[in-house]
Amino acid sequence: MSQDPITHTTRPIVTGTSVVAIKTKSFVMMAADTLGSYGSLARFHDMKRVVSVGNNTILGAGGEISDFQKVSQYLQDLEEENYCYDDGVTLTAPEIHSYLTRICYNRRSRINPFYNQFAVGGVVSDSKGNKSTYLGYTDLYGTTFTDNYVATGFGAHFAYPLLRKGYEDLNGADMTVDNARKLLADTMRVLFYRDCRTINKITFGVVDVNGVDISQPVALQTDWNLEEINPVKNPDRSYQEEMKQDED
């Protein structure tokens, strides 16, 4: 009696690209576009790749969308289990980050990985009630670290220099929410110019002591009238002002 061998997914099908995030003393902000690419086809334009986990953590993911949905279901099950215990205990950002690292490494060891890269941000309290921010990264290999800024996908190649310079120029850990949003918007704009698997429709998420706030997607202002690729003597920039007003 013949039997087919056990097979696993060998490559992602519907994917999302970069997630960028930054941490300050008072908040963590994360940004991702909303495109789900079916191979090279820009198939889905309203994918939610920045989600909340509990009341004090946000999770962003690049890579295979179905794997991200599966991981999100795992985390939702953990939240429901904690709710049923009714003991006031909830998962914190470091615990979620550790959990993701363990399941990613476990799946990688079974040669059946989750094809994702994750950014985890949140606000945590110590035993004395002091609050601090947290930002970590995990990928399909189980690689894990924490930092003041992280980027996934194509952003890991292009975004880090921009984030590093912006973090230094904008007062680092004392950065304001407006400056952090501008920095992430500028970074996502560069990625939109350079990455053919993205769009300029961006979701911003913020977590601070007041909880999680994930905004509706906004369209970034872009300009293709670059002299190097499109030398226009007197470009019409009126449409940019209209987009800027909509963005504000």
URPEUR-V318388 format. One record per run of one state. SS is the DSSP state (H for helix, E for strand, - for the rest). FROM is the first residue (numbers start at 1). TO is the last residue. If there is no record, write none. Layout:
SS,FROM,TO
SS,FROM,TO
This chain:
-,1,13
E,14,16
-,17,18
E,19,23
-,24,26
E,27,33
-,34,35
E,36,38
-,39,40
E,41,44
-,45,49
E,50,52
-,53,56
E,57,64
H,65,85
-,86,92
H,93,109
-,110,115
E,116,125
-,126,130
E,131,139
-,140,143
E,144,146
-,147,148
E,149,151
-,152,154
H,155,169
-,170,171
H,172,174
-,175,176
H,177,194
-,195,200
E,201,208
-,209,210
E,211,214
-,215,217
E,218,219
-,220,237
H,238,247
-,248,248
